[in-house]
Amino acid sequence: MSTKRFTFTVSVMLVLIFSSIIYLRTSLANDFSDDSSFENHVGRIFMSAEFPDEELLRIAVKADEMTVPVLGVAFHLEYDSETVAFLRYLPGEFLERGGTPFYIVKSLPEENKIVFGETLKHDDSFPVGGGDIAYFDFQILGGDEWDFNFDRGVVSGTDTPRQDIDKVLWEDLRVDTSTYDESLSAGFDGNFLSTDVSSGGKDFSTFSASKVISSILFLTVLILIIRVLKRKRITSLDFGQ
């Protein structure tokens, strides 16, 4: 191998290595930045589940740790209409503490969702902290797990018509057969919360894939450089002999 070709090969490999390192460091920095942003949230909206009887599933939508006054809440609650059927909603006490809120609830089973909106009047009191926003009753049709997801969640504040949604944590809910079996053995008296997933959280595959690819690329290039160096050394020794 000529000196120019060897220099060019090593240079390309070094560029690839440095690019991989920079990409990996940037990716890690972004991950930590995303995680730290959750420490600055202004509250969260999440769900819990309970079983009033063996054919009924009640989903409670709750607010917690709201540090700013809340004027209203709106969201789409997505579910699988083949496994559960929406029956009714019941108001919670969170916004009711501030006055007599207006409700807009529209069931769209053909789209697997419920459109929900609740707002106080501007001359009402606006709650902070936490409490139940609303309850949604579903008839169980089948399946061994039930997913409930938020979409288009909005929390309205008093300063602006729409509160910055990036600062509110929206947590989805999955209720599985183990949760259902536990409630059966408890006589439907308990309130059971399944594993919830924050809307700002990361799926394992998307969280780690870029790092795995970068690591593989880094190791591959490193191995190639070692091989090239060994080949260059052997060639030099042969030439010297």
N, C-alpha and C positions, 0 to 999 in steps of 0.2 A: 504494500500500500504506500503510495506517495505521501510526502509530508503535507502537501496542500490538501489532498483528499482526506487524510487523517485529521487535519485541523478543522476542515469543514464539517466532517462527521461529528467530531467532539463538540463543536460549537452548536450545531443543531440540537444535539442531545442535551447540552447544558441549557439551551433556551427552553426546551420542553420541560426539563426538570424545574427551572425557576418559574415557568408558567404554571406548572402543577402546584408548586408551593404557594404561589400568590393566590391561585384560585381557592386552594384549601383554606388558607388563612382568611381570605375574604368571606368564604362560606361560613366558617366558624364564627367570625365576627358578626355576620348577619344573624346567625342563629342566636347568639348571646344577646344581640340587640333586640330581637323579637321577644326573647324570654323576658328581658328586663322591662319591656314596654308594658307587660302585664302587671308589673308592680305599680304602675301609675294609672291603673284603671279607675274609673269613677263609679263602678258598680258592676253587677253581673245579673243576668237573667238565666235561670236554669229551670229544670223540671224534676219532679219526683213522681213516683207511681204507687198506687195502692189498689187493692182488689176488694171492693165492697161485697161482692159475691163471686161465685166461680165463673160467671159469664160476663162480668162487668169489670172494666179496667178504667180507673180514674187517673188522669194526668193533671197534676197541679203545676201551673206555671208560676214561678216565684221570682221576686226581686230580692237582692241582698247587697249589702255594703254600698248602697247608693249614697254618694257623698254630695250630690247636687240635687236640688228640688226637682221632682218629676211632675211634669204637666200631663203627659200621656205616654202610652206604649202601644205599638202596633207591630204585627208580625204575621207571617204565613206559617202555620203549623202543618208540616208535611207528615203524612203517614201512608201506610199501605191499605187501601180500601178493600183489598181481598182478604186481609187477615183481621181487620177490625172495622166496625161501622160506627161513625159518629152519631151519638144520640142527642146530647144537649150540652150546654155550658152553664156554669154557675159563677156568679161574680165573687171575686176575692175581696179582702178587706184593705189591701194596700192603698189603692187610690180612693177607696170609699172613705178613708179617714179624712180626706181633704174636702169632701163635699159629695155631690151627686153626679158622678161621671156619666158621659154618654158612651154607649156601647154600639159597635158595629161588628156583627158576627155573621159571616156567610160561609155556608158549607158547600164545598165543591168536590164531591166524592169522585166525579169523573176525572178530576185533576189531582186527586189524592192529597187534598189540603183543605185547611180551614183558614179563612181570612179573618183576622181579629184586630180590632182597634178599640181603644178606650182612652178617653181624654176628659180632663176636668175643665171647668170654665176658668177664665182668667182671673175672676174675682174669688176663686176658691183658695183653700190652703193647699200647698204642694208638699207631699211627704218626702222624707228622706229615710235612709236605713233600709229595712227590708219588710217583706210580707208577701202574702199570696195575691197574685194578680187575678187569676181566674182558674177554674177547674173545667176539664173537658172529659165527659163520660163517653166511653166506647164499649160497644158490644163485641165480645171476642168471637170471631168467626172461625179461626183456625191458626195454624202455625205454631212454632215453638219459640219464636222471639219476635219482638215488636219494636220497630224503630220510630222515633219521633224527632223530627229535625226542624230547626228554625230556618226561615228564609226571609229576607227583606226586613230584618228586625230594625226598628227605629224607636229610640227613646227621645221624647220631646222634653225640652227644658224650658225654663222661664226666660232666659236671656235671648235665645234664638228659637225660631220655629222648629228647628231640628237639632238635637244634640249630636255631637260627633260620635258616630257609631263605633269608630275605632277604639274608643275608650270604654266601651261597654262589652263585657264578656258574655257571649251567647253560647250556652252549653246545651248540646243535644243529649238525647236520652235513648238508651237501649234497654228494654226489659226482656229478659230471657226466661226459659223454663225453670231455671233454678230459683229465680225471683218469684215466679208463679207458685212453685212447689213450696217455698218457704211460707208464702202467704196462706196457702192451704193448711199447712200444719199449724200456723198461728191463729187459725180461725178468722182470717180476714180482718184482724184487729190492728195489724201493724202497718206502718208506712214504709215502703221499701223503695230504696233508690238504687237503680242499677248503675253500671259503669257509665259515666257520662264523658263526653268528649267536647272540649272547648272548641268554639269555632276558630279561635286563633291558634289552636294546637297544631302539631305536625304529625302526619301519618309516618310510621316508621320507614316505609319504602321511599317516600319523598324526602324524608329528613336525612337518610343515610346514603342514598344512592350516589349522590354527587361526590361524597367523601370516599366511598368505596372505589369509584371510577378513578378519582384523582390518585388514590393510594396505589391502585394497580398500575396506572400509567407511570407513576414515579418509580415503582419497583422494576417495571419492565425496562424503562430507559436506563436505570442504574445497572441492571444486569447486562444490557447491551454495551454500555460504556466499559464495564469490567472485561467483557469478552474482547472488545476492540483493543483495549490496552494490553491484554494478555497476548493477543495475536500480533500486535505491534512489537511487543517485547520478544516474542519467539522469533519473529522475522528478523529483528535486529541481531539476535544471537546467532541465527543461522548465517546471516550475512557476514558477521564477524568471523565465524569459523571458516 
